[in-house]
Amino acid sequence: MVDLTFQFVGSDSVTYSDYCGVIPNDLADVGELYEGGVAEGSICVAVPAGADGLWTVSTTFGEPLFLTADTAATGT
């Protein structure tokens, strides 16, 4: 099984990974997926308000993948 790790790397090079507690539709509750499987869920990482930076997703043994958030979709 491969675990996913989500972090936020601020433009000041500070990494945030503090967990927010219980959230609805937690991605951690998704079971094992096989080839072609798809899952949706929520994650929550405590990040200072207005922080600028990139999200990272990585596996246990993999290099991080850097992502941006589409704030236009959420209105925040």
Protein Blocks (a to p, Z undefined) as FASTA:
>chain_A
ZZdddddddfkopacfbdebjaehifklpccddehiacdddddddddehiacddddddfk
bccddddddfklnoZZ
